[in-house]
Amino acid sequence: MPVLSDVKVRTLKPKEKPFKQADFDGLFVLVNPNVSKLWRFKYRWMGKEKLLSFGKYPDLSLRVRTH
């Protein structure tokens, strides 16, 4: 079950060093000291760890869109 919400991500404060705030199954937000928040996904493919970048928050938000 997801643990991150739009409010939670929006209120994350930067620290001296970059840190990760995990959601579930490898999805996380990387919060950098310069205040940028980046969506990342860590997974394994053929035994090797891979990292996928989705974009910057709030350009890519958690908002669910309906038709």
C-alpha positions, -999 to +999 in steps of 0.1 A: +000+000+000+014+034-009+027+056+019+033+088+001+007+114-006+008+147-024+008+165+010+036+143+024+059+149-007+051+186-008+061+190+029+094+171+028+122+194+038+157+191+024+185+180+046+223+186+044+226+154+023+203+139-003+178+114+011+151+090-001+115+088+010+102+054-001+067+046-012+065+009-022+080-017-045+110+004-053+093+038-060+108+067-040+113+104-040+149+117-039+150+149-019+182+170-027+197+198-006+189+222-034+152+215-027+146+195-058+124+163-055+129+136-081+108+105-087+129+074-090+122+036-093+148+010-083+144-025-097+164-056-108+167-069-144+186-101-150+202-099-116+214-063-120+201-033-101+186-006-124+174+029-116+146+046-136+140+084-133+104+096-139+107+133-134+106+162-110+080+169-084+056+187-088+059+185-126+050+148-121+026+147-091+006+119-073-027+133-085-050+108-100-067+120-131-101+109-143-116+111-177 
